[in-house]
Amino acid sequence: MSAPESPSSRREFLRLAALAGFGFGIGNGLTQNAQAAPDPRALSFSGIADIGKVRPRPAGSKPVWNLTTKPTDKVRVAFIGLSRGMSHVDAAIHIPCAEIVAVCDLRQDRADNAAAKVKAQTGKQPVVYAGNEDIWEKMIARDDIDVVYISTPWEWHVPMSVKTMKAGKHAFVEVSAAVTVDECWQLVDTSEATQRHCVQLENCCYDETEMFVLNMARQGFFGEMKHAECAYIHNLRGDVLWQMGGEGGWRRNYHTFLDGNLYPTHGLGPVAQYLGINRGDNFKFIVSASSPEYNLTEYRNKNNPNAGRHKDEKYVCGDMNTSIIKTELGRTIMIQHDVVSPRPYSRINALCGTKATFFGYPDRLCVDGSHGWTYEGEKMKKFIKENAHPIWKTTGEYARKGGFGHGGMDYVMNWRLLDCIRKGITPDMTAYDAAAWSCILEASVCSVKNGSMPVQIPDFTRGGWKELDPLPIVS
Ligand SMILES: NC(=O)c1ccc[n+]([C@@H]2O[C@H](COP(=O)([O-])OP(=O)(O)OC[C@H]3O[C@@H](n4cnc5c(N)ncnc54)[C@H](O)[C@@H]3O)[C@@H](O)[C@H]2O)c1
């Protein structure tokens, strides 16, 4: 989730900086520290006939869905990528069990600033790794790190996560964890081979409302859950077109060669948890269709961002992508992606059961027996507070009042995930969730490319979902 659409002060700063030529390099066609990142076009994309095929578990590997590890008083953490990653640093500074050992960014200034902030607030100086695109490998080779946070552009997620786990650390990776289905299998296989966690940092699972719905769903409030709706609708076209040193530098690239749902997990993660995906149910197949592409091209033509740098780019991703996922238990999930249209932010966040229906944006709840909304407005807010998830009850107020990222949910997520590592218990999101939620990117692209044909979604648990219980309510 990035800054709202234009003209945000941050983006305006980046634009002016770019035009002034300091640090964002309009003149020479390179950013200050040019990122020779892996080329996402060179990734291995599957065909419709083999995308859903389950790969056999390599010999010697074991499932990680109930993986427990040695409890510890201090969880030693390190960070790669310090733009979005700073929100995790800010949270970790205020989480008693976390000890920040090292920070890494391609950009020296970002790494130095992060280290200075940690030193100022904790008294401890983290080791700084910066200046080239491979320096993170030196950091993850240290023997005093338990968890590596990875908040880099999408194409780096899997190479960094795989090497992190192979180096004996848990990988906490930003969304989406992977671009292709092949990469999703790499995450699962590496987590199973190394017996390290691969946790996708899906903060939207930890927002107050999503945790309330999960809490109620687990208590049977919705009855039989049969349908859900979710989305990532966020007008980012200014960011993806203006920013040279941030997301725009890499995110826009995906709009030039992929048509589908490019960012599925913010909406899908919470809904998958309500429905117990990978634990009692599983995604089976997807059908997907995209609207025409208009808004990115139109915005580019009207604003001529970055002095015409993008004038010849062709955007192929339809403005609105709509997919339907069918699950093994026959439930349906509607999921949308639109990051360019002029419309308000929404993750929809809807859950329909035999006894009640919830819709977000704005939050509303209909309980069986009522034809309108039983709860909305202030009444809804009160009901959410009264039925808050125990984790939100423990950490929510502190997170909100502390001004942590995204209304506090970034703190709640980090607190909970690091507490799982501290206790040695399985985190709420495993490698199977990272894979199942992220694979919707390529699966939707594959369906769109094949005239909206159904595309099989691989079972990353290799049948394990049938034996597992949904996540419990934990306090
Ligand atoms: N969960 C959320 O709410 C949320 C919000 C924003 C971004 N994100 C995700 O976070 C990730 C990063 O997004 P961002 O907005 O911070 O992007 P960004 O481009 O602003 O920042 C990426 C950072 O990674 C650094 N980096 C790139 N390659 C590197 C390398 N090889 N070694 C070390 N550092 C490297 C860059 O210098 C930069 O500081 C993306 O996956 C994005 O989808 C998630």
Ligand as a Chemical Component Dictionary entry (heavy atoms), coordinates in Angstrom:
data_LIG
# 
_chem_comp.id                   LIG 
_chem_comp.type                 NON-POLYMER 
_chem_comp.pdbx_formal_charge   0 
_chem_comp.three_letter_code    LIG 
# 
loop_
_chem_comp_atom.comp_id 
_chem_comp_atom.atom_id 
_chem_comp_atom.alt_atom_id 
_chem_comp_atom.type_symbol 
_chem_comp_atom.charge 
_chem_comp_atom.model_Cartn_x 
_chem_comp_atom.model_Cartn_y 
_chem_comp_atom.model_Cartn_z 
_chem_comp_atom.pdbx_ordinal 
LIG N1  N1  N 0  2.607  -4.010 2.647  1  
LIG C1  C1  C 0  2.522  -2.739 2.287  2  
LIG O1  O1  O 0  1.673  -2.003 2.756  3  
LIG C2  C2  C 0  3.507  -2.208 1.286  4  
LIG C3  C3  C 0  3.621  -0.831 1.044  5  
LIG C4  C4  C 0  4.570  -0.374 0.130  6  
LIG C5  C5  C 0  5.372  -1.282 -0.537 7  
LIG N2  N2  N 1  5.227  -2.613 -0.290 8  
LIG C6  C6  C 0  6.104  -3.591 -0.923 9  
LIG O2  O2  O 0  7.423  -3.366 -0.430 10 
LIG C7  C7  C 0  8.374  -3.623 -1.438 11 
LIG C8  C8  C 0  9.255  -2.398 -1.643 12 
LIG O3  O3  O 0  8.450  -1.327 -2.056 13 
LIG P1  P1  P 0  8.948  0.191  -1.875 14 
LIG O4  O4  O 0  7.756  1.036  -2.100 15 
LIG O5  O5  O -1 9.692  0.329  -0.615 16 
LIG O6  O6  O 0  9.928  0.303  -3.118 17 
LIG P2  P2  P 0  11.096 1.376  -3.278 18 
LIG O7  O7  O 0  11.568 1.240  -4.656 19 
LIG O8  O8  O 0  10.628 2.701  -2.772 20 
LIG O9  O9  O 0  12.212 0.888  -2.254 21 
LIG C9  C9  C 0  12.942 -0.294 -2.460 22 
LIG C10 C10 C 0  14.237 -0.171 -1.669 23 
LIG O10 O10 O 0  14.990 -1.357 -1.895 24 
LIG C11 C11 C 0  16.343 -0.968 -2.164 25 
LIG N3  N3  N 0  16.972 -2.013 -2.965 26 
LIG C12 C12 C 0  16.684 -2.379 -4.227 27 
LIG N4  N4  N 0  17.505 -3.365 -4.633 28 
LIG C13 C13 C 0  18.318 -3.632 -3.597 29 
LIG C14 C14 C 0  19.389 -4.544 -3.402 30 
LIG N5  N5  N 0  19.786 -5.387 -4.337 31 
LIG N6  N6  N 0  20.017 -4.549 -2.200 32 
LIG C15 C15 C 0  19.636 -3.702 -1.219 33 
LIG N7  N7  N 0  18.641 -2.805 -1.362 34 
LIG C16 C16 C 0  17.982 -2.777 -2.530 35 
LIG C17 C17 C 0  16.217 0.359  -2.898 36 
LIG O11 O11 O 0  17.402 1.115  -2.865 37 
LIG C18 C18 C 0  15.088 1.009  -2.134 38 
LIG O12 O12 O 0  15.535 1.730  -1.007 39 
LIG C19 C19 C 0  7.569  -4.019 -2.665 40 
LIG O13 O13 O 0  7.470  -5.402 -2.691 41 
LIG C20 C20 C 0  6.196  -3.448 -2.426 42 
LIG O14 O14 O 0  5.176  -4.176 -3.075 43 
LIG C21 C21 C 0  4.312  -3.077 0.607  44 
# 
loop_
_chem_comp_bond.comp_id 
_chem_comp_bond.atom_id_1 
_chem_comp_bond.atom_id_2 
_chem_comp_bond.value_order 
_chem_comp_bond.pdbx_ordinal 
LIG N1  C1  SING 1  
LIG C1  O1  DOUB 2  
LIG C1  C2  SING 3  
LIG C2  C3  SING 4  
LIG C2  C21 DOUB 5  
LIG C3  C4  DOUB 6  
LIG C4  C5  SING 7  
LIG C5  N2  DOUB 8  
LIG N2  C6  SING 9  
LIG N2  C21 SING 10 
LIG C6  O2  SING 11 
LIG C6  C20 SING 12 
LIG O2  C7  SING 13 
LIG C7  C8  SING 14 
LIG C7  C19 SING 15 
LIG C8  O3  SING 16 
LIG O3  P1  SING 17 
LIG P1  O4  DOUB 18 
LIG P1  O5  SING 19 
LIG P1  O6  SING 20 
LIG O6  P2  SING 21 
LIG P2  O7  DOUB 22 
LIG P2  O8  SING 23 
LIG P2  O9  SING 24 
LIG O9  C9  SING 25 
LIG C9  C10 SING 26 
LIG C10 O10 SING 27 
LIG C10 C18 SING 28 
LIG O10 C11 SING 29 
LIG C11 N3  SING 30 
LIG C11 C17 SING 31 
LIG N3  C12 SING 32 
LIG N3  C16 SING 33 
LIG C12 N4  DOUB 34 
LIG N4  C13 SING 35 
LIG C13 C14 SING 36 
LIG C13 C16 DOUB 37 
LIG C14 N5  SING 38 
LIG C14 N6  DOUB 39 
LIG N6  C15 SING 40 
LIG C15 N7  DOUB 41 
LIG N7  C16 SING 42 
LIG C17 O11 SING 43 
LIG C17 C18 SING 44 
LIG C18 O12 SING 45 
LIG C19 O13 SING 46 
LIG C19 C20 SING 47 
LIG C20 O14 SING 48 
# 
